[in-house]
Amino acid sequence: MRKATREQIVQKREEIINACEQLYQKMSFREITLKEIGNITSFSRPTIYNYFETKEEIFLGLFQREYDRWNEDLTAILNGNEKLTKKELADHIANSLAGREQLLKLLSMNNYDMEANSRQELLTAFKQSYGRSMHLMCMLLEKFCPDMGVTDIQNFIYIFYPFMFGIYPYTAVTEKQRVAMKEAGINYVYQSVYELTYSCLIRLLKE
């Protein structure tokens, strides 16, 4: 049997990640199994183990791809504008996250389990994509907010990135949750991803 080329391996990994993404649109992390993933790919469950050892590794691959997609958005903001006001920068970043609902959904999961049950090389590859997003964010702040010093930018990162973990639960609310909030007497005003993110950014940028 001929050994698969690197390109073939990448294609097969992508097919598995695509299947996971498709299931994640309608199922929870807990409900998705390797068997479910195998059912909508050309692979059997044992064959999947040739590419991913755990379900968490597949989700980590999806997570990495979502960061890569967001990194493309951030790069477009960086390279596509000569000057931006702080309000304009907040608008661009908020819009970029509004289009990355799956990234926000993954952020709201238990990342400790996902990372703990993945091989070191896959975790390192994921952290590179995650780190790239931080680097791009710093570059955006340096370019468009020249009044912000190194400490200001660090403080922004340490506040905004943890903030992103909570965006999805506050914006993707089920009817059951809405009813529960109403019955609990909580008059909560629901906001969109854009509204919540823009509001946070304006405060962090001190605009």
C-alpha positions, 0 to 999 in steps of 0.5 A, spaced: 500 500 500 502 506 497 504 511 503 499 517 503 502 524 501 502 530 506 497 533 502 493 527 502 493 527 509 491 534 510 485 533 505 483 527 510 484 531 516 480 536 513 474 532 511 474 529 518 474 536 521 469 538 516 464 533 518 465 535 526 463 542 524 457 540 520 455 536 526 457 542 531 451 546 527 446 542 530 449 538 536 453 539 542 460 537 544 457 532 548 453 528 543 458 528 538 462 522 537 467 519 533 462 514 530 457 520 528 463 523 525 465 517 521 457 516 519 458 523 515 465 521 512 468 516 507 472 513 514 470 508 519 471 510 526 478 505 526 480 509 520 479 516 523 484 514 529 490 514 523 489 522 523 486 524 530 486 520 537 481 523 540 474 527 539 478 533 543 483 533 537 478 533 532 475 539 535 482 542 537 483 542 529 476 546 528 478 551 533 485 552 530 481 553 523 477 558 526 482 562 529 486 562 522 479 564 519 479 570 524 486 572 523 485 573 516 479 578 518 484 581 522 490 581 517 485 584 512 483 590 517 491 591 518 493 591 511 486 594 508 486 601 512 491 606 513 488 610 518 482 608 523 479 612 529 478 608 535 471 608 534 472 605 527 477 600 529 472 598 534 467 597 529 471 593 524 474 588 530 466 587 532 464 586 525 470 581 525 467 577 531 460 577 529 462 573 523 465 568 527 460 565 531 463 558 531 469 561 534 465 564 540 462 558 541 468 554 541 471 559 546 465 558 551 466 550 551 471 547 556 478 548 553 481 545 559 479 538 557 480 539 549 487 541 550 488 536 555 486 530 551 490 532 545 497 531 543 502 536 544 504 537 537 497 538 535 496 543 541 502 547 539 499 548 532 493 550 535 497 555 540 500 558 534 494 560 531 491 563 537 498 566 539 497 569 531 491 572 533 494 576 539 500 578 535 495 581 530 491 585 535 497 588 538 499 590 531 492 593 530 493 597 536 500 599 535 498 602 528 491 605 529 492 607 537 499 610 537 497 613 544 497 606 547 503 604 550 506 597 551 502 596 558 496 599 555 496 594 549 498 588 554 492 590 559 487 590 553 489 583 551 489 581 558 482 583 558 479 583 551 481 575 550 478 573 557 472 577 555 471 573 548 470 567 552 463 569 555 460 573 548 457 566 546 453 565 552 450 572 553 448 572 545 446 565 543 440 564 548 435 559 547 428 560 548 428 555 554 433 560 557 429 566 556 423 563 559 427 561 565 430 568 566 423 571 565 421 566 571 427 568 575 425 575 575 431 577 571 430 583 566 436 582 562 437 586 555 440 581 550 445 584 545 448 581 539 455 579 538 457 586 535 453 590 540 456 587 546 463 587 543 463 594 540 461 596 547 467 593 550 472 595 545 470 602 546 471 602 553 478 598 553 480 603 547 477 609 552 474 612 546 
